[in-house]
Amino acid sequence: MTESDLKASWKSQPGITLTVPLETLRRGATGFQRRVKWRNALEYVACAVVIAIFANYIAAFPHPRMQAGSVLVIVATIFVAWQIRVRAASASTPADLGARPWLDFHCAQLERQRAALHSVWLWYVAPFVPGVAVFRWGVETELAAGGPFAHGLWANLSIAVVFVLVIAMNRYVAGRLQRRLDQLRSAECT
């Protein structure tokens, strides 16, 4: 088979027709990126608040365990902010494209966000565990019974519940993103 035969054979293949309208793809991708930007902006504000609070704790509590826990929480917060930037930053929506490039872009961004949300336990929750544990250890051992933080099992369980809820909520949203990806892929093939 010659090169011209291969080209003729390739050109004679039926083209892929997308059933998702271009404007729907463009609106979906642009809206999704806008929501990601807002979510990340809120996360960065929350990171700044956490850093300010725990920096204040370093100054307010002269107890070494609480100070060490506060430093660990600040380091974890900086790490998480960096991970949000690396793993879950909003991508710039491309200039005017055809339907197929928009679909590829949108699917790639959905996959990227889904992967970030699915692994949130590793890069978002886990970095806080050492700092929170050391801080709580300091609260339990270094503050008087009438200290500013709750003591005991209920306070520690409440923190654990918050961590589990963060993981569960992110897994739920990751599942929703996967369903959207599946819808786009099935619409693409029909």
Buried (B, 14 or more C-beta within 10 A) or exposed (E): EEEEEEEEEEEEEEEEEBEBEBEEBBEBBEEBBEEBEEBBEEBEEEBEEBBEBBBEBBEEBEBEBBBBBBBBBBBBBBBBBEBBEEBBBBBEBEEEBEBBEBBBBBBEBBEBBBEBBBBBBEBBBBBBBBBBBBBBBBBBEBBEEEBEBEBEEEBBEEBEEEBEEBBEEBBEBBEEBBEBBEEBEEBBEE
